[in-house]
Amino acid sequence: MIYEFHNPFDVSLSEEYRMAASPGFGLLAYAAIAIIALIVLIARYRLNPFIVITLVSIGLALMAGMPADTIMGSYEAGVGKTLGHIALVVALGTMLGKMMAESGGAEQVARTLINRFGERNAHWAMVCIAFLVGLPLFFEVGFVLLVPIAFTVARRVGVSILMVGLPMVAGLSVVHALVPPHPAAMMAVLAYNASVGQTVLYAILIGIPTAIIAGPLYAKFIVPRIHLPAENPLERQFIEREPRSRLPSFALTMGTILLPVVLMMIGGWANVISTPGSGFNQFLLFIGNSVVALLVATLVSFWTLGLAQGFNRESILKFTNECLAPTASITLLVGAGGGLNRILVDAGVTNEILGLAHAFNLSPLVMGWLFAALMRIATGSATVAMTTASGVVAPVALGLGYPHPELLVLATGAGSVIFSHVNDGGFWLIKEYFNMSVIQTFKTWTVLETLISVVAFGLTYGLSCIL
């Protein structure tokens, strides 16, 4: 479908768009019906989420008019692309978390944080550590690294996992969206030709209050209203273990958990540290890959948190085998969300959303936020939303001579995390690890993400009025 725009900021709709609006809105309506049906079937009728996502994806593709012989290929491509990364990250991150839990390293970190911040402020401790650890990491990587600590802190303090878990994911999500050198933010910096230093400064100014509002403050409001089941199978594998008389030191544990963070930061700055294309440069890029970095850290943990703590090889093998079984349902759900994501893209829903947004009068700052928000809702991927929106908005902003490209990075990043729902792998990751229902996940995680988006954009817009 082709749209013709004489002026992307003209408030009136183009004639071509008026003529094409009916089928376009029909496609958007199909997508909305599919999402609503998915939520109702899972939340109301308690059907298996993996089966429901698969069936709804196929139904949406048929309603949208995709050729029947291409539907499953599209769905499988989305599942495969998602699982190709997420399955490896979840498996390696869970093994690393299991070693941290069995050795007592998670308990040592929890004790130190509680001693430093106090039991009443454990949620503040989690948002701080997530903000730091999450800088160079994709959200899923940071989550699987920190979730064992969250379970341990929650058990020691005697609060719901959500009281420490929500601030943790808020910190991770804020840096994912706003702060270089996170990969998504760096891609937007390049697209807008923004200054990295200024972007980091503004991102920290905006990110800290945003993380506080969406994390500890929102957690204190919503957690008393969410009642989780007494048993959490994933919590048991991190908490239930033989008590140990000697725990690894805080420094050793944090050194092990921060190793992949350091490796990924090195990989992110490989072209600055070394000559692009050189052998050393290729090596830095290799070890900075998230899967390789996690693999290296997991192997190191077999010594620092395993053999050095008195475990033998048989015990380490047992730990790593035990922890994988509970992650099977998570990886299937995340993969299914990726399949739905691909169907939405291939059916043309994302193109319709962009065409609709292009037809209205928008400033570059609002356009960056709105395009990213619409792409996030349609595709479920914050990274895809941020890169797509920055690619669309950057030429317009350049043509208008917008003076603050760093704020465009932040506005686009804020839009990229709004309203996480069933087509986002992170939605299912949070749901399964925290043992929530779909409705509870909407009330906690989805609202938290939307708070981050709205608060961060509001602060960015306010900063643009001052500068």
C-alpha positions in Angstrom: 0.0 0.0 0.0 1.5 3.4 -1.0 1.0 6.7 0.8 1.8 10.0 -0.7 2.7 12.8 1.7 3.4 16.3 0.3 4.1 17.5 3.8 4.5 15.0 6.7 3.4 17.7 9.1 0.3 18.7 7.2 -2.6 18.4 9.6 -5.0 17.2 6.9 -5.0 13.6 5.7 -3.8 13.1 2.1 -6.4 12.0 -0.4 -4.6 8.8 -1.1 -4.8 7.9 2.6 -8.5 8.7 2.7 -9.1 6.3 -0.2 -7.0 3.6 1.5 -8.2 4.1 5.0 -11.0 1.5 5.0 -8.8 -1.6 4.3 -6.1 -0.1 6.5 -8.4 0.3 9.4 -9.8 -3.1 8.8 -6.3 -4.6 9.2 -5.8 -2.7 12.4 -9.2 -3.9 13.6 -8.2 -7.6 12.8 -5.0 -7.1 14.9 -7.0 -5.6 17.8 -9.5 -8.5 17.7 -6.7 -11.0 17.7 -5.0 -9.5 20.7 -8.3 -9.3 22.6 -9.1 -12.9 21.7 -5.7 -14.0 22.9 -6.1 -12.3 26.3 -9.6 -13.7 26.8 -8.8 -17.3 25.9 -5.8 -17.4 28.2 -7.1 -15.3 31.1 -10.8 -16.3 31.1 -10.8 -19.8 29.7 -7.4 -20.9 31.0 -6.2 -22.4 27.7 -2.6 -23.3 27.1 -0.9 -20.0 26.2 1.5 -21.5 23.7 -1.4 -23.2 21.8 -3.6 -20.0 22.0 -0.8 -17.7 20.6 -0.2 -20.1 17.7 -3.9 -20.4 16.8 -4.5 -16.6 17.1 -1.4 -15.9 15.0 -2.8 -18.2 12.2 -6.2 -16.8 12.5 -4.9 -13.2 12.2 -2.9 -14.1 9.2 -5.9 -15.7 7.5 -8.1 -12.7 8.3 -5.4 -10.3 7.0 -5.4 -12.1 3.7 -1.9 -13.7 3.8 -1.5 -16.6 1.4 -2.2 -19.8 3.2 1.0 -21.4 2.1 3.1 -18.7 3.6 1.5 -18.4 7.0 3.3 -21.2 8.8 6.6 -20.2 7.2 6.2 -16.7 8.6 5.2 -17.9 12.0 8.1 -20.4 12.2 10.6 -17.7 11.1 9.4 -15.5 13.9 9.6 -18.3 16.4 13.1 -19.4 15.2 14.5 -15.9 15.1 13.3 -15.2 18.7 14.4 -18.5 20.2 17.8 -18.4 18.4 18.8 -15.7 20.9 16.4 -16.0 23.8 16.7 -19.7 24.4 20.5 -19.5 24.6 20.4 -16.4 26.9 17.8 -18.0 29.2 19.6 -21.3 29.4 23.1 -19.8 30.1 21.7 -17.1 32.4 19.7 -19.7 34.4 22.8 -21.9 34.8 24.8 -18.9 36.0 22.0 -18.0 38.4 21.8 -21.6 39.7 25.5 -21.6 40.5 25.1 -18.2 42.3 22.2 -19.7 44.3 23.7 -23.0 45.2 27.1 -21.5 46.2 25.4 -19.0 48.5 26.6 -16.1 46.3 23.0 -14.8 45.8 22.5 -14.9 49.6 25.8 -13.1 50.2 24.7 -10.3 47.7 21.3 -10.2 49.4 22.9 -9.9 52.9 25.2 -7.1 51.7 22.4 -5.1 50.0 20.1 -5.5 53.0 22.9 -4.4 55.4 23.7 -1.4 53.3 20.2 -0.2 52.5 18.2 -1.8 55.3 15.4 -4.3 55.1 12.8 -1.6 54.5 14.7 -0.3 51.5 15.5 -3.5 49.7 13.4 -2.4 46.7 15.6 0.7 46.4 18.7 -1.6 46.4 17.3 -3.7 43.5 16.5 -0.7 41.3 20.0 0.7 41.9 21.9 -2.5 41.0 19.6 -3.2 38.0 20.3 0.4 36.7 24.1 -0.3 36.8 24.1 -4.0 35.6 21.7 -3.3 32.8 23.7 -0.6 31.0 25.3 -2.8 28.3 22.8 -5.7 28.4 19.6 -6.5 26.6 16.7 -6.7 29.0 16.4 -10.5 29.0 20.2 -11.0 29.8 20.1 -8.6 32.7 16.9 -10.2 34.0 18.2 -13.8 34.1 21.4 -12.5 35.8 19.6 -10.7 38.6 16.5 -12.7 39.2 18.2 -15.1 41.6 19.2 -12.2 43.8 15.7 -10.8 43.7 14.3 -14.2 44.9 16.8 -14.3 47.7 16.3 -10.7 48.8 12.5 -11.3 48.8 12.8 -14.4 50.9 15.2 -12.8 53.5 13.1 -9.7 53.9 9.8 -11.6 53.9 8.1 -9.7 51.1 6.5 -10.6 47.8 8.9 -11.2 44.9 7.1 -8.3 43.2 8.2 -5.8 45.8 11.9 -6.3 44.8 11.3 -7.8 41.3 9.3 -4.8 39.9 12.0 -2.2 40.9 14.6 -4.6 39.4 12.8 -4.8 36.0 12.1 -1.0 36.1 15.8 -0.3 36.4 16.6 -2.7 33.6 13.9 -1.4 31.3 14.9 2.3 31.8 18.5 1.7 30.8 17.4 -0.5 27.9 15.4 2.3 26.5 17.4 5.4 27.3 21.0 5.1 28.3 24.0 4.5 25.9 26.0 2.3 25.6 23.0 0.1 25.6 22.8 -1.2 22.0 19.3 0.1 21.2 20.1 3.6 22.5 23.4 3.6 20.6 21.6 2.8 17.3 19.3 5.7 17.8 22.3 8.0 18.7 23.8 7.1 15.4 20.6 7.6 13.4 20.0 11.1 14.9 23.7 12.0 14.8 23.5 12.8 18.5 26.3 13.3 21.0 26.9 10.2 23.1 28.1 12.2 26.1 25.1 14.6 26.1 22.7 11.7 25.6 24.1 9.9 28.5 23.9 13.0 30.7 20.3 13.7 29.8 19.4 10.0 30.0 20.7 9.8 33.6 18.8 13.0 34.5 15.6 11.6 33.1 16.2 7.9 33.8 16.7 8.1 37.6 13.4 9.7 38.4 11.6 7.6 35.8 13.0 4.4 37.4 12.0 5.6 40.9 8.4 6.3 39.9 7.9 3.2 37.8 9.9 0.9 40.2 9.9 1.4 44.0 7.0 3.8 44.1 4.7 1.9 41.8 5.6 -1.4 43.5 4.5 0.0 46.9 1.2 0.9 45.3 0.4 -2.3 43.3 2.0 -5.1 45.2 -0.6 -5.1 48.1 -3.2 -5.6 45.4 -1.6 -8.6 43.7 -1.9 -12.0 45.4 0.5 -14.6 44.0 0.2 -18.4 44.5 2.1 -19.7 47.5 4.3 -21.9 45.4 6.6 -20.7 42.7 8.5 -23.6 40.9 11.2 -21.3 39.6 11.7 -19.7 43.0 12.4 -23.1 44.5 15.4 -23.8 42.3 17.0 -20.6 43.5 16.0 -20.7 47.1 15.7 -24.3 48.2 19.3 -25.7 48.7 21.4 -27.1 51.5 22.6 -24.3 53.9 26.2 -23.5 53.6 28.5 -22.5 56.5 30.9 -20.6 54.2 29.7 -18.3 51.5 31.6 -16.8 48.6 32.6 -13.2 49.1 30.5 -10.3 47.8 33.4 -9.2 45.6 33.8 -12.7 44.1 30.1 -13.1 43.4 29.7 -9.6 41.9 32.8 -10.1 39.9 31.4 -13.3 38.4 28.0 -11.7 37.6 29.5 -8.5 36.2 31.9 -10.4 34.0 29.4 -10.7 31.1 28.6 -7.0 31.6 32.2 -6.0 31.2 32.7 -8.3 28.2 29.6 -6.8 26.4 30.8 -3.3 27.2 34.2 -4.1 25.6 32.4 -5.5 22.6 30.3 -2.4 22.3 33.4 -0.2 22.2 35.5 -2.5 20.1 35.7 -0.1 17.2 37.0 2.6 19.5 39.4 0.4 21.4 40.9 -1.2 18.2 41.2 -0.8 14.5 37.9 -1.9 12.8 38.4 -5.1 10.8 41.6 -6.1 12.6 42.1 -9.5 14.3 42.0 -7.9 17.7 38.8 -6.0 16.8 37.1 -9.2 15.7 38.1 -10.9 18.9 36.6 -8.1 21.0 33.4 -8.2 19.0 33.3 -12.0 19.5 33.7 -12.0 23.2 31.3 -9.0 23.5 28.5 -11.1 21.9 25.8 -11.6 24.6 25.7 -15.4 24.2 29.5 -15.7 24.2 29.8 -13.4 27.2 27.3 -15.4 29.2 29.0 -18.6 28.2 32.3 -17.4 29.4 30.8 -16.1 32.7 29.0 -19.5 33.2 32.2 -21.4 32.7 34.0 -19.1 35.1 31.3 -19.6 37.6 31.9 -23.3 37.6 35.2 -22.5 39.2 34.5 -19.3 41.3 31.1 -20.5 42.6 31.6 -24.2 42.1 35.0 -25.9 42.5 36.4 -23.1 44.6 33.5 -23.5 47.0 34.0 -27.2 47.5 31.6 -28.6 44.9 32.8 -31.4 42.6 32.1 -31.9 38.9 29.2 -34.2 39.5 27.4 -31.6 41.7 28.0 -28.9 39.1 26.5 -31.1 36.3 23.5 -31.9 38.5 22.9 -28.1 39.2 23.1 -27.2 35.5 20.8 -30.1 34.4 18.2 -29.4 37.2 17.7 -25.7 36.4 16.9 -26.1 32.7 13.6 -28.0 33.0 11.6 -25.1 34.4 12.7 -22.8 31.6 11.1 -25.0 28.9 7.7 -23.3 29.1 9.3 -19.9 29.2 11.2 -20.4 26.0 8.2 -21.8 24.2 6.0 -18.8 25.2 8.7 -16.3 24.2 9.2 -18.1 20.9 5.4 -18.0 20.3 5.4 -14.3 21.0 8.1 -13.9 18.3 5.9 -15.8 15.9 3.0 -13.5 16.5 5.4 -10.6 16.1 6.4 -11.8 12.7 2.8 -12.3 11.6 1.9 -8.8 12.6 4.8 -7.5 10.5 4.2 -9.7 7.4 0.4 -9.1 7.5 1.1 -5.4 7.1 -0.1 -4.1 10.4 3.1 -2.2 11.2 2.9 -0.4 7.8 -0.7 0.6 8.4 0.3 2.1 11.8 3.2 4.1 10.3 1.0 5.3 7.5 -1.7 6.5 9.9 0.8 8.3 12.1 2.5 10.0 9.1 -0.8 11.6 8.2 -1.0 13.9 11.2 0.7 17.0 12.3 3.5 16.0 14.6 6.7 17.6 15.9 9.9 15.5 15.6 9.9 14.9 19.4 6.3 13.7 19.5 6.8 11.8 16.2 9.8 9.9 17.6 7.8 8.9 20.7 4.6 8.1 18.9 6.2 6.1 16.1 8.3 4.0 18.5 5.2 3.5 20.7 3.1 2.3 17.8 5.8 0.0 16.5 6.3 -1.4 20.1 2.6 -2.2 20.4 2.6 -3.8 17.0 5.8 -5.8 17.1 6.5 -6.3 20.8 10.2 -5.5 20.4 11.6 -2.3 22.0 14.8 -2.6 19.9 12.9 -2.9 16.6 10.6 -0.1 17.7 13.5 2.2 18.5 15.6 1.5 15.4 12.5 1.7 13.0 11.2 4.9 14.5 14.6 6.6 14.6 15.1 5.7 10.9 11.8 7.2 10.0 12.1 10.4 12.1 15.8 11.2 11.6 15.5 12.6 8.0 12.5 14.7 9.0 14.2 16.1 12.1 17.3 16.8 10.0 15.2 18.6 7.3 13.6 20.8 10.0 16.9 21.5 11.7 15.7 20.2 15.1 18.4 21.5 17.5 18.4 18.7 20.2 19.0 15.3 18.6 19.9 13.9 22.0 16.3 14.5 23.2 15.0 12.7 20.1 17.0 9.7 21.2 15.3 9.8 24.6 11.8 10.4 23.2 12.2 7.5 20.8 13.5 5.3 23.6 10.6 6.2 25.8 8.1 5.3 23.2 9.8 1.9 22.5 8.9 0.4 25.9 5.2 1.4 26.1 2.4 -1.1 26.8 4.3 -4.5 26.7 1.7 -7.1 26.0 1.3 -10.6 24.7 3.5 -10.3 21.6 6.5 -9.3 23.7 8.8 -12.0 24.9 9.5 -10.0 28.0 5.8 -10.1 29.0 5.9 -13.9 29.2 9.4 -13.9 30.8 8.0 -11.7 33.7 4.8 -13.7 33.9 6.4 -17.1 34.3 9.3 -16.2 36.5 7.1 -14.2 38.9 4.3 -16.9 38.6 1.6 -14.4 37.7 -1.6 -14.7 35.7 -2.0 -12.8 32.4 -4.2 -10.2 34.1 -1.7 -9.8 37.0 1.1 -9.3 34.5 -0.9 -6.6 32.8 -1.5 -4.8 36.1 2.1 -5.0 37.1 4.5 -5.3 34.2 2.4 -3.6 31.4 1.5 -0.7 33.6 5.1 -0.4 34.8 6.4 -0.2 31.2 3.7 2.3 30.2 4.7 4.5 33.3 8.3 4.4 32.1 7.3 5.5 28.6 5.0 8.3 29.7 7.1 9.7 32.5 10.3 9.6 30.5 8.7 11.3 27.5 7.1 13.9 29.8 10.4 14.7 31.4 12.1 14.8 28.0 9.5 17.2 26.6 9.9 19.4 29.7 13.7 19.4 29.2 13.2 20.5 25.6 11.2 23.5 26.8 14.1 24.5 29.0 17.0 24.0 26.6 
